[in-house]
Amino acid sequence: MKQVFQHLLVILQNQPDDLMVLNRALNLAQQYQSKVTFFCSMYQSRSLANINEQAAQYQQKLQQLSRDKSLAKCPAIEICWQQPARKRIEQLLADSDISLIIKRLQPKRSLLSWLVPDLEHYFISDCTLPVWLVKQACANTELSILACLDLDNSSSQQHNLNNSILTIGEQIVQQHSQHLHVLNCYQADDYSISLPYDSNHGFAPLPDIQQQHSAKLSPYLAKYQLTTEAVHLSEGLPDDEIPKAVQNYQCQLAIIGNSHTHHFSSVLFGDTAHYLSRHTPCDVLVVKQAD
């Protein structure tokens, strides 16, 4: 897996809360010597004359902020007004080596925004790149990380996704020399009505789910040299346990996977990645299943 901080695409809106996203992105770019591309859409927002003026002013502001941070590489600035934001972003991703998208998590403002796939849904589900959703200002550049694994799904795709989550977490903690918290949630209840039966020994006991998950974690512990103190098994649903773990371990970033990409049902009924993006009380980095 390539370095996730190699080239950052920073999605801005020419709004006051852009500063929060800019600070997060510029701090990361400074730490990892990243290339940076700023993107702002002004599509259908103003007359052409006003757009040119606003774009020039905004570009100067971004350049000044970049100079203040003394970035190693001069950022590219893309201000789009001739086509919809998603279409232009897809072109940028196809034509460049962008490795990570950083943007502000936008609130749902109307019922229609829940029913119709929007730009937010594109970034969480359809875009194949990792997306860092900024949710709160954080003056401290040192991040405490919670990497959330899924061991219930034993497919090779999920195994690769778990490895991607841990690899990204490792890239971050290596920069900050901090321990990585790893969380796996499990359901202890076995709802099967059939139990293995042996004529000599009778019914077999239910399997120890926690022990099974501990065994599944062992290869990851060895590969990433994780300490047992950094690994947490939590009984319950990820929707409930991940926000609790963020608070318990005082994390500023949760890394989660989304293996249910391209499902329109997630717009209507939601999925874990969309739910956690909104309900986890810290920044969320959504990692996708590789094509």
N, C-alpha and C positions, 0 to 999 in steps of 0.2 A: 504493500500500500504506500502510495507516495505521501510525502509530507503534507498534512492537511493545511498547514499554514503557509504553503508556498506562494499562493496568489489569492488575495482576499477580494471578494466583490461586496462592496458596502452599499446597501440599499437605503437611500435617503429620500425625504419627502419635502425638503425645504420648509420644515416646521421646527418649532422650538425644541421638541424632544429629539431632534437630530443630534444634538450635542452629546446626549447619552450614548447613542450608537457610535458616533465618531470617536469618543474617548475610548470606548471598549476596543474598537477596531484599530485605532492608532497605537494604543498600548501594545496590542498583539503584534502589529506590524513592526514596532520598534524592538520587541523582544525576540521575534523570530526572523527579522530581516526580510520581511515579506514584500512582495509586489502588492500594490493596492490599486483597485479600480473603484472610483466612486460613481454611483449611478443614481440619477434623480429623474423621475418622469414628470413632465409638465403637460402631458397629453390632454388636449381639449380644455385646458384650464384658462388660457388667456389669449388675447390677440397676438399675432406674430410679433408685432413691434414690442409689446410688453414682455413677451417671452424672451426675446433677444436681450432686453435690458436686465430682466430678472436673472437670466442664465449667466450673463457676464458678471453680475454682482455676486451670485452664488459661487461661481467658479473662483473668483478672487478670495472669497471667504475660505473656501476649501484649501486653496493653495497656501494661504496664510497659516491655517491650522497645521498643515503638513510641515511647513517650514519651522513652526514652533516646536514640533516634535522631533525635528532633525532626522527625518526618515532617510534610510540608506538609499532608497530608490524613489525617484519622483513619481507620484501617483498619476494615473490616467483618470480623466474626468469625463463622464458620459452623461450629457443632459439630453433627454429624449422628449420630443413633443410631436413628432410626425407619425408615430404609430403607437399602439397600445403597449403598456409597460411589459406585459408578459412576452409578447412577440419579440420585442427588442432584447429582453433578457435571454430568451432562448437562443437568439442569434449570437449574443455575446458568449454564452457558454459553449456554443458549437465552434466558435472561431478563436477561442483563447484557451489558456491552460489554467483557468480558474479552478481552485481546489476547495474553497469554502465560501459560503455566503453568510453575511452578517446583516441582520435587520432587526428593527423594533417589532415586537409582537403587537399587532393591531387589534383593538377590541372589536367585537361584533357589534355593529351599530343598529341593525334592523333585522327583522325576521327574514327578509329576502337574502341577507348576507349569510344566513345559516343554510338556506335551501339551494343557493346557486354557488357552484365552485368559484372561489375568488382567488386573488393572488396569494393570499395566506395559505389556502388549501394547496395551491400549486407548489409552494415551497416545502410544505410538510409532507405531501404525499407524492406528487408527480415528478418533481425535480430530483434527479438521482444524486446530487451532491449533498454533503453534510450542510446543515443550516443551523447557525447559531442565532437563537432568538433572544434578544436583549430585553429584559423585563424590569431591571432596576439599576439605578446608578450605583457604582461601586468604586470608591476612591482607591481602595486597596487593590493593587495589581496582582497580588498573590491570591490564587484561587484554590479553594478546597473543592475537590471533585468527587462526585458520586457517579460511578459507572454502573449502569443497570443492565443486567444480563437476563436472558430468557433461556432456561435449561429444560423447560417442559417440551419445547420443540426440538427434536433430535435430528432434524434435517441438516444436510451439509450447508444449505443456504443460511440457516440460523446460526450454525457454528461459525461460518465466515463473518456473519454480522456481529456476533459476540466478540470475535477477534478484532474486528474493525473498531468496535467501541473501546476495547482495552488498549489497542494501539494508539488511538487518539488520546485517551486518558494518560497513557505513558508519555506521549510527546509533551503533554502539558506539565505533568509533574516533574519530568526531567528538567524542564526549564526552571521550575520553582523549588526543586529539591524537597517536595512534600510527598506524603503518603497518599495513595489513591484508595478511596473507599469503594468497595465493590459490593453490590446488592443483588441478591437473587430472591425472588418471591416464589412461594409454592403454596399449594392447597393440600392440607393434610387429610381432608376427608376423601374417602374413596366411595363414590356413589354407585359402584357396580353392585348388582344384586346377586352376582355369581361369585363363588369362592372356590379355589382349587380344593378338590376332595380326594383323599387317599383312603382306601379301604382299611389300611393298617393304622394310619395316624389320624384319620378324620379330616376335618376342615383345616386348611392351612391358615396361619395368621395373616392379617393384612400386612402388606409391605410397609416398612418404615420409610415414609416419603422424605423426611428430612435427611436420613442417612443416604438415600439414593441421590439426592441433590448434592450432598457433600461429596459423594464419589464422583459425580459429574463435574464438580468444580475443580477436582484435583489436577487435571491436565492444565487448566488455565493458571492455577497457582504456580505450577512448576514452570510453565512457559514464560510467565511475566514476573516471576520471583515475588509473588505477593505473600505477605505475612498473614497468618491466620487472624491476627487482630484487625486487619484491614478488610476482611471478608465477612459479610453479614448475610445470614439466612433469615428471611422474614416470612412468617405464615400469614397469608392474606393475598388480596388482589393488588397488582401493581398500582392501580388507580388510587388505592388507599395508602399503601405502604411506602411508595416512593416519596410523596410529599412529607410523610412523617419522618422518613430517614433524612431528608434534606434538613429538616429542623433539628433533629437529634444530633447530627454530625456537623451542623452549621456550615453547610455547603453553599457555595456561590454559583455552582454549575452542576447540572445533572445531564449526563450523556445517556440518551435513550435510543433504542432502535425502532425503525418502522419497516416491518416486512410486508405490510398490507398496502403497498402502493397501488395506484391506479384503480382503486375501488370507489365507484361513485356512492356506494352504500355508506362510506365513511362520512360523506357530506350530510346524509339524512340522519344517520344513527350514531355517527361518531366512531372513533376507535381510540385505542389507548394512547397513541402518539398525539392525536389532537387534544384529547382530554388532559393529558399531562402537560402539554404545552401551555395550557391556560391555568391549570390548577396547582402546578408545582411552584412553590414560593421562591424561585431563583431563576437565573438564566437557564435555558434548555438548549442543548445541542442535539439535534435529531440526525441520526445516521441512517442511511438507507441501505437496503439490500442491493448488492451489486447485480448488474444485469448479467 
